[in-house]
């Protein structure tokens, strides 16, 4: 080709075209029957039909900017309106009762996977000159980025040697070169040392204490590991967490091996003197914490020693819930099997929808739980979705001879289980929040659990599930760690008064308000902790002779005038001023005397932000609140809170050396912390269960 000519022929200039893709056969728009035409959602959107306020509100949603309403042919030949995503083409329900929340959730997920110019049915070509950039292939950078990718997604270290991966990378850039597993290994170790040094400097510079949690992991081959995580509040008053150690520990674990791993980690990170609490599950907690207290605290009666140990609340909740669900296992299995029977057949699902219309029930969705006995949160979501259709289930299985048809007793057990699981579900979400304060909410959530259990304790038909849960609760929560009670007092919405209400529900009036009762002990401990913080800061504060700016100026003048000889008048004034300052209320007394911040469920309060704003008014008390509110009441993140099984290490990581495994696990957590994606969102599982189309 030369100047637009090939063999003497003129070649037309390159043009960019818009390619229209044909819709799928099922999505072809067909004319509607006359009687249903006015009721079609597209007509309502265009304003041809008077709608109720609820319908108008739904159709005004921003979601309709990203979906087209089309007619899809069903199996029986009839047409059903569907909302078609403009970006990926997926068909979702557009019934009025379905609302638009599921459309918005789909759009948010779809948006992250598409380019700005992508739209269903068209391909926009960009002129080549806009794509021309000055690029030089950097193999060193490519290796580091590949190592980061492998660490983040827990892929095989030999991924860079895989021929399929090489073919993909060379399709992007012909200069791309293979990367050996040994190169990836060296980069991971080097990156681990670099990031570890940065984290060490950060932990040493934070103003408050550090709280530790530990969780047990194992490989498929039976090798055990201990995941040790540090929780702290940075200088911006943001709650952070970082995995600091992942040492190998013999499995099954012994108390001494766990103690040794945690203590070596504290020494290795130079955290001796900065550790405030340790959150452990009850498998090894008693002996481990006893040994650590002896190693970290010299004074046997010291207050920090009394506050050191915190039991893992998520571990206890899982034991309580599993014990209760085992009592109604047969009822749950009948409902679970009946849901699967309906879901696995389009004919059954169509019949179920028709019966919903007959019984006057709006069909939304039937969710089936994940068939793993440990993930009890999906059991709660399943029951919550199925119970409103009890009448429809009875019509569907009328005169059925199937053995798994739910009985009236099964539905009664399901309703009780749903109410109980709901409060445990909310409590577990609150306990397992590793990026927000959980310690101040502990007593509140435990009080809610006790109230729901007491609601059913006098019902003979609920004796099995309620009795099992109450016995487990008394076994594990006969005592509450004082550190979470103190943390509740540091929540400006709760303080001591709200804590009293919670303790009355949990332990009763006598034990709460009696002589030497819990409230009296809490107030005494609260003053002791505040006095310790006052003494620690006292050396600095005593250097300032006066509290107010005006007194500082007067003191400076008097010190200048009487620097050579003692003045008797000044001595009298100094004594009187000291007596006056002692009569003034302390920061703790002023804080407790003030009215509590109003509770607003719709606008949850960021407790750390509140104390950050009050740091000038309560310099000592804010430091104390920061440490108490840092304490986590769970040793596992939210995405693992409902799984009481043993944590298994990814198969790609099971065969590497302990040193490389520790580097991979820690780096993955640190990279995710940098990206702000450290903890997965539980809502993803809920959305998948509620949005699935059949």
C-alpha positions as CSV (number, residue, x, y, z in Angstrom):
1,X,0.0,0.0,0.0
2,X,1.3,3.5,-0.9
3,X,-0.7,6.7,-0.3
4,X,-4.0,4.8,-0.3
5,X,-3.2,2.7,-3.4
6,X,-2.9,-1.0,-3.7
7,X,-1.8,-2.3,-7.1
8,X,-3.1,0.9,-8.7
9,X,-6.5,0.8,-7.0
10,X,-7.7,3.5,-4.7
11,X,-8.4,2.2,-1.2
12,X,-11.1,4.1,0.6
13,X,-10.1,5.7,4.0
14,X,-10.6,3.6,7.2
15,X,-14.1,4.2,8.6
16,X,-15.4,3.3,12.0
17,X,-18.8,1.7,12.1
18,X,-21.4,1.1,14.7
19,X,-22.3,-2.7,14.8
20,X,-25.8,-3.4,15.9
21,X,-26.2,-6.9,17.5
22,X,-29.4,-8.7,17.0
23,X,-31.4,-9.4,20.2
24,X,-31.9,-13.0,21.3
25,X,-35.0,-14.8,19.7
26,X,-36.7,-14.8,23.1
27,X,-36.3,-11.1,23.5
28,X,-37.9,-10.1,20.2
29,X,-40.6,-7.5,20.8
30,X,-44.0,-8.8,19.8
31,X,-47.3,-6.9,19.8
32,X,-49.2,-7.2,23.1
33,X,-52.8,-8.4,23.4
34,X,-55.2,-5.5,23.4
35,X,-56.5,-6.2,26.9
36,X,-53.0,-6.2,28.5
37,X,-51.5,-3.4,26.4
38,X,-52.4,-0.6,28.8
39,X,-50.9,-2.5,31.7
40,X,-47.5,-3.0,30.2
41,X,-44.7,-1.4,32.3
42,X,-43.4,0.5,29.2
43,X,-46.8,2.2,28.8
44,X,-46.9,3.1,32.4
45,X,-43.4,4.5,32.2
46,X,-44.6,6.6,29.3
47,X,-47.4,7.9,31.3
48,X,-50.3,6.2,29.5
49,X,-51.7,4.6,32.6
50,X,-52.6,6.2,36.0
51,X,-50.5,4.7,38.6
52,X,-50.5,4.5,42.4
53,X,-47.9,6.5,44.4
54,X,-45.9,3.4,45.0
55,X,-45.8,2.6,41.2
56,X,-44.9,6.1,40.3
57,X,-42.1,6.1,42.9
58,X,-40.7,2.9,41.5
59,X,-40.9,4.0,37.9
60,X,-39.1,7.2,38.7
61,X,-36.1,5.3,40.0
62,X,-32.7,5.9,38.4
63,X,-32.5,2.2,37.7
64,X,-34.7,2.6,34.6
65,X,-32.0,4.6,32.9
66,X,-30.0,1.4,32.7
67,X,-32.7,-1.1,31.7
68,X,-35.1,-1.6,28.8
69,X,-38.4,-3.2,29.3
70,X,-38.9,-6.0,26.7
71,X,-41.3,-8.9,26.2
72,X,-39.8,-12.4,26.7
73,X,-41.6,-15.5,25.4
74,X,-42.3,-18.0,28.2
75,X,-42.4,-21.8,27.8
76,X,-46.2,-21.7,27.4
77,X,-46.0,-19.2,24.5
78,X,-47.2,-16.2,26.5
79,X,-45.3,-13.0,26.9
80,X,-43.8,-11.7,30.1
81,X,-42.3,-8.3,30.6
82,X,-38.7,-8.3,31.7
83,X,-36.1,-5.6,32.5
84,X,-33.1,-6.1,30.2
85,X,-29.7,-4.6,31.3
86,X,-28.4,-2.2,28.6
87,X,-24.9,-3.4,29.3
88,X,-24.8,-7.1,29.6
89,X,-28.3,-8.1,28.4
90,X,-29.4,-10.0,31.5
91,X,-33.1,-10.3,32.1
92,X,-34.5,-9.4,35.5
93,X,-37.9,-9.1,37.0
94,X,-39.8,-5.8,36.5
95,X,-42.9,-6.7,38.5
96,X,-44.2,-3.8,40.6
97,X,-43.9,-5.9,43.8
98,X,-40.2,-6.6,43.0
99,X,-39.2,-3.0,43.4
100,X,-36.0,-1.7,41.9
101,X,-33.4,-2.6,44.5
102,X,-32.4,-5.7,42.7
103,X,-31.9,-3.7,39.5
104,X,-29.7,-1.1,41.2
105,X,-27.6,-3.9,42.7
106,X,-27.2,-5.6,39.4
107,X,-26.2,-2.3,37.7
108,X,-23.6,-1.6,40.4
109,X,-21.9,-4.9,39.8
110,X,-22.3,-4.7,36.0
111,X,-20.8,-1.2,36.0
112,X,-17.5,-2.4,37.4
113,X,-17.1,-4.9,34.5
114,X,-17.8,-2.7,31.5
115,X,-16.1,0.2,29.8
116,X,-17.7,3.6,29.5
117,X,-18.5,3.1,25.8
118,X,-20.0,-0.4,26.2
119,X,-23.7,-0.9,25.6
120,X,-25.8,-3.8,24.6
121,X,-26.2,-4.0,20.9
122,X,-23.4,-1.7,19.8
123,X,-19.6,-1.6,19.6
124,X,-18.0,1.7,19.4
125,X,-14.6,1.8,17.7
126,X,-12.0,4.4,18.9
127,X,-9.8,6.1,16.3
128,X,-6.3,4.5,16.3
129,X,-4.6,7.9,16.9
130,X,-6.2,8.1,20.3
131,X,-4.8,4.7,21.2
132,X,-1.2,5.4,20.2
133,X,0.9,5.9,23.4
134,X,4.6,6.0,24.1
135,X,5.0,2.6,25.8
136,X,8.1,0.6,26.7
137,X,7.8,-2.9,28.1
138,X,9.3,-3.2,31.6
139,X,9.8,-6.8,32.5
140,X,10.7,-6.0,36.2
141,X,7.4,-4.1,36.6
142,X,5.5,-6.9,34.9
143,X,7.0,-9.4,37.4
144,X,6.1,-7.4,40.4
145,X,2.5,-6.8,39.2
146,X,2.1,-10.5,38.5
147,X,3.4,-11.3,42.0
148,X,0.9,-8.9,43.4
149,X,-1.9,-10.5,41.4
150,X,-0.9,-14.0,42.5
151,X,-0.8,-12.9,46.2
152,X,-4.2,-11.1,46.1
153,X,-6.1,-13.9,44.4
154,X,-4.2,-16.8,46.0
155,X,-3.1,-18.2,42.7
156,X,-0.3,-20.7,41.9
157,X,3.2,-19.4,42.0
158,X,3.8,-21.2,38.7
159,X,1.1,-19.2,36.9
160,X,3.7,-17.2,35.0
161,X,5.0,-20.4,33.4
162,X,1.6,-21.6,32.3
163,X,1.4,-21.6,28.4
164,X,-2.2,-20.4,28.4
165,X,-1.3,-17.5,30.6
166,X,1.7,-16.7,28.4
167,X,-0.5,-16.8,25.3
168,X,-3.0,-14.3,26.9
169,X,-0.3,-11.9,28.0
170,X,1.5,-12.0,24.6
171,X,-1.9,-11.2,22.9
172,X,-1.7,-7.9,24.8
173,X,2.0,-7.4,24.3
174,X,4.2,-9.5,22.1
175,X,7.2,-8.5,24.2
176,X,5.8,-10.2,27.3
177,X,8.1,-12.8,28.7
178,X,7.4,-15.9,30.9
179,X,8.0,-15.5,34.7
180,X,9.3,-18.4,36.7
181,X,7.9,-19.5,40.1
182,X,11.3,-18.8,41.6
183,X,11.2,-15.2,40.5
184,X,7.7,-14.8,42.0
185,X,8.9,-16.4,45.2
186,X,11.8,-13.9,45.5
187,X,9.6,-10.9,44.8
188,X,7.1,-12.0,47.4
189,X,9.7,-12.4,50.1
190,X,11.3,-9.0,49.1
191,X,7.9,-7.3,49.1
192,X,7.0,-8.8,52.5
193,X,10.2,-7.4,54.1
194,X,9.5,-4.0,52.6
195,X,5.9,-3.8,53.7
196,X,6.7,-5.3,57.1
197,X,9.2,-2.5,57.8
198,X,6.5,0.1,57.0
199,X,4.0,-1.6,59.2
200,X,6.4,-1.9,62.1
201,X,7.0,1.9,61.9
202,X,3.3,2.5,61.8
203,X,2.6,0.3,64.9
204,X,5.3,2.0,66.9
205,X,3.9,5.5,66.0
206,X,0.2,5.0,66.9
207,X,-0.8,7.0,70.0
208,X,-2.9,4.2,71.6
209,X,-2.8,0.6,72.5
210,X,-2.9,-2.5,70.2
211,X,-5.4,-5.3,70.6
212,X,-4.6,-8.8,69.3
213,X,-6.8,-11.6,68.0
214,X,-5.8,-15.1,66.9
215,X,-7.6,-17.7,64.7
216,X,-6.6,-21.2,63.8
217,X,-6.0,-22.4,60.3
218,X,-4.9,-25.7,58.8
219,X,-4.0,-27.3,55.5
220,X,-5.6,-30.3,53.9
221,X,-2.5,-32.2,54.9
222,X,-3.1,-31.4,58.6
223,X,-0.5,-28.7,59.1
224,X,-1.6,-26.0,61.6
225,X,-1.1,-22.3,61.5
226,X,-2.1,-19.4,63.8
227,X,-3.3,-16.2,62.3
228,X,-2.4,-13.3,64.6
229,X,-4.0,-9.9,63.8
230,X,-3.3,-6.5,65.4
231,X,-6.1,-4.0,65.8
232,X,-5.4,-0.3,66.5
233,X,-6.7,3.2,66.0
234,X,-4.4,5.4,63.9
235,X,-3.8,9.2,64.4
236,X,-6.9,10.0,62.3
237,X,-9.0,8.0,64.7
238,X,-9.7,5.3,62.1
239,X,-9.9,1.7,63.3
240,X,-7.4,-0.5,61.4
241,X,-6.4,-4.2,61.5
242,X,-3.4,-5.9,60.0
243,X,-2.3,-9.6,60.1
244,X,1.2,-9.4,61.7
245,X,2.1,-13.1,62.0
246,X,1.1,-16.5,60.5
247,X,3.4,-19.0,62.3
248,X,3.2,-22.7,61.9
249,X,1.8,-24.5,65.0
250,X,1.6,-28.2,65.4
251,X,-1.9,-29.6,64.9
252,X,-3.8,-30.4,67.1
253,X,-2.7,-27.3,69.0
254,X,-1.4,-27.4,72.5
255,X,-1.7,-24.5,74.9
256,X,2.0,-23.9,75.2
257,X,2.5,-23.9,71.4
258,X,-0.2,-21.3,71.0
259,X,1.2,-19.2,73.9
260,X,4.7,-19.4,72.4
261,X,3.6,-18.4,68.9
262,X,1.7,-15.3,70.3
263,X,4.5,-14.3,72.7
264,X,7.2,-14.6,70.0
265,X,5.0,-12.5,67.7
266,X,4.7,-9.7,70.3
267,X,8.5,-9.7,70.9
268,X,9.2,-9.9,67.2
269,X,7.2,-6.8,66.5
270,X,8.4,-5.0,69.6
271,X,4.9,-4.7,71.0
272,X,5.7,-5.5,74.6
273,X,4.0,-2.7,76.6
274,X,1.7,-1.7,73.8
275,X,-0.6,-4.8,73.8
276,X,-3.9,-4.1,75.6
277,X,-6.2,-7.2,75.1
278,X,-6.1,-10.6,73.4
279,X,-9.3,-12.1,71.9
280,X,-9.3,-15.9,71.7
281,X,-11.9,-18.6,71.3
282,X,-12.4,-20.9,74.3
283,X,-10.5,-23.9,73.0
284,X,-7.2,-22.8,74.4
285,X,-8.0,-19.5,76.0
286,X,-7.6,-20.1,79.8
287,X,-4.1,-21.5,79.9
288,X,-2.8,-19.4,77.0
289,X,-3.9,-16.1,78.6
290,X,-2.6,-17.2,82.0
291,X,0.9,-17.7,80.6
292,X,0.8,-14.5,78.6
293,X,-0.3,-12.5,81.6
294,X,2.6,-13.8,83.6
295,X,5.0,-12.9,80.8
296,X,3.6,-9.4,80.0
297,X,2.5,-8.1,83.4
298,X,4.7,-8.2,86.5
299,X,2.1,-7.0,89.0
300,X,-0.4,-9.8,89.9
301,X,-3.2,-7.4,90.9
302,X,-2.7,-4.9,88.1
303,X,-5.8,-3.6,86.3
304,X,-4.4,-4.2,82.8
305,X,-4.0,-7.9,83.7
306,X,-7.7,-8.1,84.6
307,X,-8.8,-6.6,81.3
308,X,-6.4,-8.6,79.1
309,X,-8.5,-11.6,78.1
310,X,-11.6,-11.4,75.8
311,X,-13.5,-14.5,74.6
312,X,-14.4,-14.7,70.9
313,X,-18.1,-13.9,70.8
314,X,-18.6,-15.3,67.3
315,X,-17.2,-18.7,68.4
316,X,-19.7,-18.8,71.2
317,X,-22.7,-17.7,69.1
318,X,-21.9,-20.5,66.6
319,X,-21.9,-23.1,69.3
320,X,-25.3,-21.8,70.7
321,X,-26.9,-21.7,67.3
322,X,-25.7,-25.1,66.1
323,X,-27.0,-26.6,69.4
324,X,-30.4,-25.1,68.8
325,X,-30.7,-26.0,65.2
326,X,-29.8,-29.6,65.9
327,X,-33.0,-29.9,68.0
328,X,-35.2,-29.0,65.0
329,X,-33.1,-30.6,62.3
330,X,-36.0,-32.7,60.9
331,X,-38.3,-29.7,60.4
332,X,-35.5,-27.7,58.7
333,X,-34.7,-30.5,56.4
334,X,-38.4,-30.9,55.3
335,X,-38.6,-27.2,54.4
336,X,-35.2,-27.2,52.7
337,X,-36.1,-30.2,50.6
338,X,-39.5,-28.8,49.6
339,X,-38.0,-25.6,48.4
340,X,-35.5,-27.5,46.3
341,X,-38.3,-29.6,44.9
342,X,-40.1,-26.5,43.7
343,X,-36.9,-24.7,42.5
344,X,-35.6,-27.5,40.4
345,X,-38.6,-27.7,38.0
346,X,-39.9,-24.9,35.9
347,X,-43.3,-26.5,35.9
348,X,-43.4,-26.7,39.7
349,X,-42.2,-23.1,39.9
350,X,-44.9,-21.9,37.5
351,X,-47.5,-23.8,39.5
352,X,-46.2,-22.2,42.7
353,X,-46.5,-18.7,41.2
354,X,-50.1,-19.4,40.2
355,X,-50.9,-20.6,43.7
356,X,-49.4,-17.4,45.1
357,X,-51.8,-15.4,43.0
358,X,-54.8,-17.5,44.1
359,X,-53.8,-17.1,47.8
360,X,-53.3,-13.4,47.4
361,X,-49.6,-13.6,48.1
362,X,-47.1,-11.6,46.0
363,X,-44.3,-13.9,44.9
364,X,-40.8,-12.6,45.3
365,X,-38.3,-15.4,45.7
366,X,-37.6,-18.7,47.3
367,X,-34.0,-18.9,48.6
368,X,-32.4,-22.2,49.4
369,X,-29.6,-22.3,52.0
370,X,-26.1,-23.5,51.3
371,X,-25.9,-27.2,52.0
372,X,-23.2,-26.9,54.6
373,X,-24.3,-27.2,58.3
374,X,-21.9,-24.5,59.5
375,X,-23.3,-21.6,57.4
376,X,-26.3,-21.1,59.5
377,X,-26.9,-17.5,58.2
378,X,-28.1,-18.9,54.9
379,X,-30.6,-21.1,56.9
380,X,-31.9,-17.9,58.4
381,X,-32.3,-16.2,55.0
382,X,-34.0,-19.3,53.7
383,X,-36.6,-19.4,56.5
384,X,-37.1,-15.7,56.3
385,X,-38.0,-16.0,52.6
386,X,-40.1,-19.2,52.9
387,X,-42.3,-18.5,55.9
388,X,-44.5,-15.9,54.2
389,X,-45.5,-18.6,51.6
390,X,-46.7,-21.2,54.2
391,X,-50.2,-21.2,52.8
392,X,-48.9,-21.5,49.3
393,X,-46.8,-24.5,50.3
394,X,-49.8,-26.2,51.8
395,X,-51.8,-25.7,48.6
396,X,-48.9,-26.9,46.5
397,X,-48.4,-30.1,48.4
398,X,-52.1,-30.8,49.0
399,X,-52.8,-34.6,48.9
400,X,-49.1,-35.1,48.2
401,X,-47.6,-38.5,49.3
402,X,-44.0,-37.1,49.4
403,X,-42.3,-37.7,52.7
404,X,-40.7,-34.3,53.1
405,X,-43.9,-32.2,53.0
406,X,-43.6,-29.7,55.9
407,X,-46.2,-30.2,58.6
408,X,-47.8,-27.5,60.9
409,X,-45.2,-28.4,63.5
410,X,-42.4,-27.9,61.1
411,X,-43.7,-24.4,60.2
412,X,-44.1,-23.5,63.9
413,X,-40.5,-24.6,64.5
414,X,-39.4,-22.6,61.5
415,X,-41.0,-19.4,62.8
416,X,-39.4,-19.8,66.2
417,X,-36.0,-20.6,64.6
418,X,-36.4,-17.6,62.3
419,X,-37.0,-15.2,65.2
420,X,-34.1,-16.6,67.2
421,X,-31.7,-16.8,64.2
422,X,-32.5,-13.2,63.3
423,X,-31.2,-11.8,66.6
424,X,-28.1,-14.1,66.5
425,X,-27.6,-13.0,62.9
426,X,-27.6,-9.3,63.8
427,X,-25.4,-9.9,66.8
428,X,-22.8,-11.8,64.8
429,X,-22.7,-9.0,62.2
430,X,-22.1,-6.5,65.0
431,X,-19.5,-8.7,66.8
432,X,-17.4,-9.4,63.7
433,X,-17.0,-5.9,62.4
434,X,-13.2,-5.5,62.3
435,X,-13.3,-2.1,60.7
436,X,-15.7,-0.5,63.1
437,X,-16.2,-0.5,66.8
438,X,-17.7,-3.7,68.2
439,X,-16.8,-3.7,71.9
440,X,-19.4,-1.0,72.9
441,X,-22.2,-3.0,71.2
442,X,-21.5,-6.3,72.9
443,X,-23.8,-5.9,75.9
444,X,-26.6,-4.4,73.8
445,X,-26.6,-7.4,71.4
446,X,-26.4,-9.9,74.2
447,X,-29.4,-8.2,75.9
448,X,-31.4,-8.6,72.7
449,X,-30.5,-12.3,72.5
450,X,-31.7,-12.9,76.1
451,X,-35.0,-11.0,75.4
452,X,-35.9,-13.1,72.4
453,X,-35.0,-16.4,74.3
454,X,-37.2,-15.3,77.2
455,X,-40.1,-14.7,74.7
456,X,-40.3,-18.4,74.0
457,X,-39.0,-20.0,77.2
458,X,-42.5,-20.7,78.6
459,X,-43.8,-22.3,75.3
460,X,-43.6,-26.1,75.7
461,X,-43.4,-26.6,72.0
462,X,-40.2,-24.6,71.8
463,X,-38.6,-26.3,74.8
464,X,-36.0,-28.1,72.6
465,X,-34.5,-25.3,70.7
466,X,-34.8,-22.6,73.3
467,X,-33.6,-24.9,76.2
468,X,-30.5,-25.9,74.2
469,X,-29.7,-22.3,73.4
470,X,-30.2,-21.0,77.0
471,X,-28.0,-23.8,78.5
472,X,-25.2,-23.0,76.1
473,X,-25.5,-19.3,76.8
474,X,-25.3,-19.8,80.5
475,X,-22.3,-22.2,80.0
476,X,-20.2,-19.7,78.0
477,X,-21.5,-16.3,79.2
478,X,-21.8,-16.7,83.0
479,X,-19.4,-13.7,83.1
480,X,-18.7,-10.9,80.8
481,X,-15.3,-9.4,80.2
482,X,-15.1,-6.1,82.1
483,X,-13.4,-4.5,79.1
484,X,-16.6,-4.6,77.0
485,X,-18.7,-3.2,79.9
486,X,-16.2,-0.3,80.1
487,X,-16.4,0.2,76.4
488,X,-20.2,0.5,76.6
489,X,-19.7,3.4,79.1
490,X,-17.4,5.1,76.5
491,X,-20.2,5.1,73.9
492,X,-21.8,8.5,74.2
493,X,-25.2,7.0,73.3
494,X,-25.1,4.4,76.1
495,X,-23.0,5.4,79.1
496,X,-23.7,3.7,82.4
497,X,-27.5,4.1,82.3
498,X,-28.0,2.0,79.1
499,X,-25.5,-0.5,80.4
500,X,-27.6,-1.0,83.5
501,X,-30.7,-1.8,81.4
502,X,-28.7,-4.4,79.4
503,X,-27.3,-6.1,82.6
504,X,-30.7,-6.2,84.2
505,X,-32.0,-8.2,81.2
506,X,-28.9,-10.5,81.1
507,X,-28.3,-11.2,84.8
508,X,-31.4,-10.0,86.6
509,X,-32.1,-7.1,89.0
510,X,-30.5,-8.6,92.1
511,X,-27.1,-9.3,90.6
512,X,-27.1,-6.0,88.8
513,X,-28.1,-3.6,91.5
514,X,-27.5,-5.5,94.7
515,X,-24.8,-4.7,97.2
516,X,-21.5,-5.2,95.5
517,X,-23.4,-5.9,92.3
518,X,-22.2,-5.5,88.7
519,X,-23.1,-1.8,88.4
520,X,-21.1,-0.9,91.5
521,X,-18.1,-2.9,90.3
522,X,-18.3,-1.3,86.8
523,X,-18.3,2.2,88.2
524,X,-15.4,1.4,90.5
525,X,-13.4,-0.2,87.7
526,X,-14.2,2.8,85.4
527,X,-12.6,5.2,88.0
528,X,-9.6,2.9,88.4
529,X,-8.9,2.9,84.7
530,X,-9.3,6.7,84.5
531,X,-7.0,7.2,87.4
532,X,-4.3,5.0,85.7
533,X,-4.5,7.1,82.6
534,X,-4.3,10.2,84.7
535,X,-1.2,9.0,86.5
536,X,0.5,8.1,83.2
537,X,-0.1,11.6,81.9
538,X,0.4,13.2,85.3
539,X,4.2,13.8,84.9
540,X,3.6,15.9,81.8
541,X,0.6,17.8,83.2
542,X,2.3,18.6,86.5
543,X,4.9,20.7,84.6
544,X,2.1,23.1,83.7
545,X,1.5,25.2,86.8
546,X,-2.0,26.4,85.9
547,X,-4.9,25.1,83.9
548,X,-6.2,28.2,82.1
549,X,-4.3,30.6,79.8
550,X,-4.9,33.5,82.1
551,X,-3.5,31.7,85.1
552,X,-0.5,30.6,83.0
553,X,0.2,34.3,82.3
554,X,-0.2,35.3,86.0
555,X,2.0,32.4,87.1
556,X,4.7,33.4,84.7
557,X,4.7,37.0,86.1
558,X,4.8,35.8,89.7
559,X,7.6,33.4,89.0
560,X,9.6,36.2,87.4
561,X,9.1,38.6,90.3
562,X,9.7,36.1,93.1
563,X,12.3,34.0,91.5
564,X,15.0,35.1,94.0
565,X,13.1,34.8,97.3
566,X,10.0,33.1,98.5
567,X,6.8,35.2,98.7
568,X,4.4,34.1,101.5
569,X,1.3,35.6,99.7
570,X,2.1,33.6,96.6
571,X,2.5,30.4,98.7
572,X,-1.0,30.9,100.2
573,X,-2.5,31.6,96.7
574,X,-0.9,28.4,95.3
575,X,-2.3,26.2,98.1
576,X,-5.8,27.7,97.7
577,X,-5.7,27.3,93.9
578,X,-4.7,23.6,94.3
579,X,-7.6,22.9,96.7
580,X,-10.0,24.6,94.3
581,X,-8.8,22.5,91.3
582,X,-9.3,19.3,93.4
583,X,-12.9,20.3,94.0
584,X,-13.5,20.6,90.2
585,X,-15.2,17.7,88.5
586,X,-12.9,15.4,86.6
587,X,-13.2,14.7,82.9
588,X,-14.9,11.4,83.6
589,X,-17.5,13.0,86.0
590,X,-18.3,15.7,83.5
591,X,-18.7,13.2,80.7
592,X,-21.0,10.9,82.7
593,X,-23.1,13.9,83.9
594,X,-23.8,15.1,80.4
595,X,-26.9,13.8,78.6
596,X,-26.4,10.9,76.3
597,X,-26.3,11.4,72.5
598,X,-29.7,10.6,71.0
599,X,-30.0,7.2,69.4
600,X,-30.9,7.2,65.7
601,X,-31.0,3.9,64.0
602,X,-31.2,5.5,60.6
603,X,-28.1,7.6,61.2
604,X,-25.7,5.4,63.2
605,X,-23.0,7.2,65.1
606,X,-19.3,6.8,64.4
607,X,-18.1,6.6,68.0
608,X,-14.5,7.2,67.1
609,X,-15.4,10.3,65.1
610,X,-17.3,11.6,68.1
611,X,-14.3,11.2,70.4
612,X,-12.0,12.7,67.9
613,X,-14.2,15.9,68.0
614,X,-14.2,15.8,71.8
615,X,-10.4,15.3,72.2
616,X,-9.9,18.9,73.2
617,X,-12.6,18.8,75.9
618,X,-11.5,15.4,77.2
619,X,-7.8,14.9,76.5
620,X,-7.4,12.1,79.1
621,X,-10.8,10.5,78.7
622,X,-10.5,10.4,74.9
623,X,-7.2,8.5,75.2
624,X,-8.9,6.0,77.5
625,X,-11.9,5.7,75.2
626,X,-9.7,5.1,72.2
627,X,-8.1,2.1,73.8
628,X,-11.4,0.6,75.1
629,X,-13.2,1.1,71.8
630,X,-10.3,-0.6,69.9
631,X,-11.0,-4.0,71.5
632,X,-12.5,-6.5,69.1
633,X,-15.0,-9.1,70.5
634,X,-14.5,-11.5,67.7
635,X,-11.3,-13.1,66.2
636,X,-12.8,-13.7,62.8
637,X,-13.9,-11.3,60.1
638,X,-17.5,-10.9,59.1
639,X,-17.3,-13.1,56.0
640,X,-16.3,-16.1,58.2
641,X,-18.5,-15.3,61.2
642,X,-21.2,-17.9,60.4
643,X,-18.8,-20.7,59.6
644,X,-17.8,-22.7,62.7
645,X,-15.8,-25.2,60.7
646,X,-12.0,-25.2,60.7
647,X,-10.4,-22.6,58.4
648,X,-8.6,-24.3,55.5
649,X,-5.7,-22.8,53.7
650,X,-6.0,-22.5,49.9
651,X,-4.7,-25.6,48.1
652,X,-2.2,-23.5,46.1
653,X,-0.7,-22.4,49.4
654,X,-0.7,-25.8,51.2
655,X,2.6,-27.0,49.6
656,X,4.8,-24.0,50.0
657,X,7.2,-23.4,52.9
658,X,5.9,-21.9,56.1
659,X,8.0,-18.7,55.6
660,X,6.6,-18.2,52.1
661,X,3.1,-19.0,53.3
662,X,3.4,-16.4,56.1
663,X,4.7,-13.8,53.6
664,X,1.8,-14.5,51.2
665,X,-1.0,-14.4,53.8
666,X,0.3,-11.2,55.4
667,X,1.0,-9.5,52.1
668,X,-2.5,-10.3,50.8
669,X,-4.0,-8.6,53.9
670,X,-1.7,-5.6,53.6
671,X,-2.4,-5.1,49.9
672,X,-6.2,-5.3,50.5
673,X,-5.9,-2.8,53.3
674,X,-4.2,-0.4,50.9
675,X,-7.0,-0.9,48.4
676,X,-9.7,-0.6,51.0
677,X,-11.1,-4.1,50.2
678,X,-9.7,-5.9,53.3
679,X,-13.0,-7.3,54.5
680,X,-15.6,-8.8,52.2
681,X,-19.2,-7.6,52.3
682,X,-21.7,-10.0,53.6
683,X,-24.4,-8.4,51.5
684,X,-23.0,-10.1,48.4
685,X,-24.2,-13.4,49.6
686,X,-27.6,-12.0,50.5
687,X,-28.0,-10.4,47.0
688,X,-27.2,-13.6,45.2
689,X,-29.7,-15.5,47.2
690,X,-32.5,-12.9,46.7
691,X,-31.8,-12.0,43.1
692,X,-31.4,-15.4,41.5
693,X,-33.8,-16.0,38.6
694,X,-35.3,-19.4,37.9
